Amino acid sequence: MNAAKHADTLDFLVEIGTEELPPKALKSLSAAFTNGIQHGLAEAHLTASEIVAYAAPRRLAVWIKQAPVRQEDQSVERRGPAVKAAFDQDGNPSKAALGFAASCGVAVADLERLATPKGEWLMFRQQQPGQQTADLLPAIVNQSLAGLPIPKRMRWGDGEAEFVRPIHWIVMLAGEAVIETEILGIKSGRHSRGHRFHAPQTLSINSPASYAEQLKSAYVLADFPTRREMIRTQVNAVAAQAGGSAIMPESLLEEVSALVEWPVAIAGQFEQRFLDVPQEALIYTMQGDQKYFGLTDANGQLMPKFITISNIESKDPAKVAAGNERVIRPRFSDAEFFWEQDKKHSLNSRREKLKNVVFQQKLGSVHAKSERVAQLAAYIAQQLNADAALATRAAQLAKCDLITDMVFEFTDLQGTMGRYYALHDGEHAEVALAMEEQYLPRYAGDALPTSATGRILALAERIDTLTGIFGIGQKPTGSKDPFALRRAALGILRIMIEQALPLDLSDLLDNAAEQLTAQLGEKPETQAALDYVFDRLRAYYQDQGINAELVEAVAVLKPTQPLDFDRRIKAVAAFRSLAAAESLAAANKRISNILAKVTGDLPDHIDASLLHEAAEQALATAITAQQDKVMPLFAAGDYQAALMSLSQLQQPVDRFFDDVMVMAEDAALKRNRLAMLNHLRGLFLRVADLSVL
C-alpha cells in the first residue's frame, strides 16, 4: 500500500480538477478547502500526521498523511426526559418517553436510567462501530467544497452542480485504491491531467505520495510555495543577467504564481522614449495589465526592460518575448499620450471642473469638499505651527488630478500623478508631495506621510469625510462601509499617534462641522464620529498585543487627543510591570467602591487637625508630597514618570487600609478620610482608571 507506515493508517488524496481558477482567489480557496477537510476529519475523530495542500491554476488537492484506516468505536449517550415525566401513574410510558425511544431506534424498555442529584432520567447508550475513513471522505470533501468562500458560483453543462469554475475530473485515493464516489456530478477515479500543452493526456496517479512527482513529470508544479519560489529565483536571475533588479511586490508574485503551472521567466524590452512617462504609470501598466516584473537600475530608475512569466517552455523564447513586447507597446503609447495631453492644462485650471463631480449628494461636489478641506487644513496647520498657506494650496489642488486623462484611465494613480502634474506646474515641492501623501496610509501597515503638509492634508481629508458622512446619518455598518471610514479612522489615529501630533480630535471634528453648516443647513453633531474613531483604537492596540484592559482603563476618562491617549496607554503598561501595580490597582478598586456609595458631593478638603491615626497622617503626607512631584509631570504629559512616582504610595496606602477605619462613626472623621481617598484617586485618574485593571 501507499506510504502509510503502520497497518492501521493510510494516506489519502483528493484532487479537484477544474478550468483555470481565479488567480487572486487561488490561495484562499486552497486554504479554505484544506481547512474544511481538516475540520471534517476532526469532527469524525480522525487525526492525520500531516495534511499537505496543493494549488495550481487547474486544481485544488489535499494529501492526508497517515490517517487511521477507520474510526475508533464510538460510545453514544443521549439523555431523555425525566423519569417522572416519562411515565404516568400506572407506569405506562408517556408520549415523551415513546418519542425519545423512537428517535433512538429502540423500545422504551431498552432505555437505561440515570440517577442524578436533581432526579432520575431516561438514558440511551450504544456502542457504535467506527466507519472506514474511505467511506467518510466523500462527505467530508463535499462539505468542504460547499463551504468555500465563492461569492458567485457557476453551472456548466446540463448538470445542477455549481462551483467557482467547471469541474472536469476528480481524483480520490485511499492508498493505491480508488475511493469510488461522485463529487459535484463527476465520478472519482485516479486519472488527473498534466500541463494543458506540454502533457495534455490523462495521467494515472499511483498513490498520494507519488502525486506531486508524477505531476511534475507532466510539467505541473502542484505545490504553490514551490512554484512561487521558483518564479522568484528565475526572475532575480534574469534581472541580474539584464543588469538590473526586479520590481517584485509579493502581491504580484502571488498572482503570477496562481496563473502558471510551469513557470519560465523571459526578458523583454521596450522603447527608451517611454521612460519620459512617469515610471509609476509604466509600472502600473506592466503589473496591473500584463503581470510583468519591471526592472530598475542601480539608481532605482526604471529600465526599458521587463520580465514575463510564460506557462510553457518555448523552443523559441525570442518569439515569446517579441509577442509580449507587441502587447505592452500600445498600453505604453496610451500612457505617453495621456501624459503629454494632461501637461497642457495645469491642475489649478481644472478646479472649476470639480464642481461637476459629486462627492456625495447631500455633501455636495468634490469642489465644495476641497474648499472645506482647505479651511480645515489651514486650521490644523495653525495648531501645529506649520505653513497654513501650503496646506491651503495643497487642499485646493488635492483632487484636481481626478479629471486628468491619465487618472481617468489608471485610477490607482490618483495622487501619484497629482504630484507629477504639480511639479510640472511649478507648485511648491511640499504641495506636490502632499498630492500623493494625502492617501497615506492606504492600508494597515502602510507608510505614513513624510511631510508636514502631507500629514495635514491626509488628516483634513479624512476628518471632513468622517464628519460629513456621520452628519448625514450614514455611519458604516458591519457589512457596509462605502466611504472606507474604518480605514480613514485608523489612518487618523496612526498619523496623530505615530507622528506625535498633539491635536485634539474633538476640536478638529467641531471645526469640520462648522464648515459643513452651510451645506447641510445646520451644524452636524460630532460625538458619534468621535466615538467611532476612538472605538477603532481597540483594534489598533490589539494589533500591537496590548491588553484590552489597559485600553479600557484609559478610555473611561474619554481623552480626546489620540497622542495623549497613547501616552497614557504606554504609561499604564509600564506601571503594570511594577511590583506595586497589583496592590495599587486593588486599592483603586476598593477606593472606587467606597466613593461610589457616598451620597451627594464627594468631600475634597482634608483637615489636618482631624488626622488622628499615624497611618492616615503618613498617607496624607505622602499624597501631598506626590502631588507636588506629579502635577508638573501631568502638565507635561509625562504620564509614565508620574505613575512611576505614584507607585511609591503603595506602602502608605496598604498601611492605611490595614490600620484605619474609613467609615468611622464620627461623621467629621469619616468625611475627612473620604476626602483623602478622593484626593488619592484623583491623582491616579489624571492618567487612567486603575480600578479597571
GIDACOR-V744060 format. One line per field, one symbol per residue. ss: DSSP state (H for helix, E for strand, C for the rest). A space follows every 10 residues. Layout:
ss=???
//
This chain:
ss=CCCCCCCCEE EEEEEEEECC CCHHHHHHHH HHHHHHHHHH HHHCCCCCCE EEEEEECCEE EEEEEEEECE CCCEEEEEEE EEHHHHECCC CCECHHHHHH HHHHCCCHHH CEEEEECCEE EEEEEEEECC CEHHHHHHHH HHHHHHCCCC CCCEECCCCC CEECCCEEEE EEEECCEECC CEECCEEEEC EEECCCCCCC CEEECCCHHH HHHHHHHCCC CCCHHHHHHH HHHHHHHHHH HCCCEECCCH HHHHHHHCCC CCCEEEEEEC CHHHHHCCHH HHHHHHHHHH CCEEEECCCC CEEEEEEEEE CCCCCCHHHH HHHHHHHHHH HHHHHHHHHH HHCCCCCHHH HHHHHHCEEE CCCEEHHHHH HHHHHHHHHH HHHCCCCHHH HHHHHHHCCH HHHCHHHHHC HHHCCHHHHH HHHHCCCCHH HHHHHHHCCC CCCCCCCCCC CHHHHHHHHH HHHHHHHHHH HCCCCCCCCC CCCCHHHHHH HHHHHHHHCC CCCCHHHHHH HHHHHHHHHH CCCCCCHHHH HHHHHHHHHH HHHCCCCHHH HHHHHCCCCC CHHHHHHHHH HHHHHHCCCC HHHHHHHHHH HHHHHHCCCC CCCCCCCHHH CCCHHHHHHH HHHHHHHHHH HHHHHCCCHH HHHHHHHHHH HHHHHHHHHC CCCCCCHHHH HHHHHHHHHH HHHHHCCCCH HHC
//
